[in-house]
């Protein structure tokens, strides 16, 4: 390094090594985090609560009928005003 105005000392090497370790460590953690995020599957189901998913599964298996499903779904959300039901029960599909 003939162009450097003074020879590199011990602290210059220490700073260089620490910066390199930090750079590669954060880069590897970022790649691992990205892979985990992309491999986590369907992220739209996370927006629904666990109780809503359980209710939907019970309805799909036929354990409860449509009226019971609507009644329990409304109880989950504690709707105070009456609403006109559509064919899908007023639910938003995520």
N, C-alpha and C positions, 0 to 999 in steps of 0.2 A: 504494500500500500504506500507507494512512493508519493502519491499525490496528497496524502493526508499531512497536515502541517506539523503534527507531532506523532511519535510512535504510540500505538495503542497500549494502554496500561491494563492492569488487572481489572479495574472497575469497568472499563469499557467492554471487556469480554464478559464480565458478569452480567451487565445490563443487556448485552446482546443475547446471551443464553436465556435469561429470564424472559425477555420479550419473545424469543422464538418458542419457548415452551408455552407461554400464554397464548400465542397466536395459534399454534397447532392444537393445543388443548381445547380452546374455544371453537376452533373450526371442526374438530371431530365431534364435540358435543352438539354443535349445531346440525351436523349431518345426521347424527343419531336421533336427535329430536325431530328432524324433518321426516325421517323414515318411520318413526313411531307414530307421528301424526297421520301420515299418509296410509299406514297399515292398520290404523284403528278401525277401519270399516265405515259403516253408515253413520254419519254424524247427525243426520236429521232425527233419528230416534232419540237422541239425547235431550231434545227439547221437550219431549213428553215426560210427564212424571211417571214414576214406577206404578202408581195406582192406576193411572190411565192405561198403561200397557197391560197390566194384569186384567183389567176390565175388558179390554179389547180381546185378549186371548180367551177369556171365559166366554165371551160372546161368539168368537170364531169357533170354539169347540162345541157350542150349543148348550153349555151349562145354564145359561140364562137367556131369556127371550128378549125381543127388541124393546118392549116396554120397560122391563127391568133394567136393561142396559141404559136406556135414556134416563130413568129415574136415578140410578146410581151416578151416572155421569153428571147430571144436574146437581146432585148432592155434593159431589166433589168440588164443584165450582161455586156452590152456594148462590145460585142465581136468585135474586130477590124479585125481579120483575118477570112476568110471563113472556115467553117468546114463541113466535110461530116456528114450528118445526119444519125443516125441509126434509127431503127424502133421506138424507144422510144423518139426520138427527141434530143438525146444527153444529156439527163438529168440523173443525178445520183439519184437513189432512196435511200432515207435515211432509 
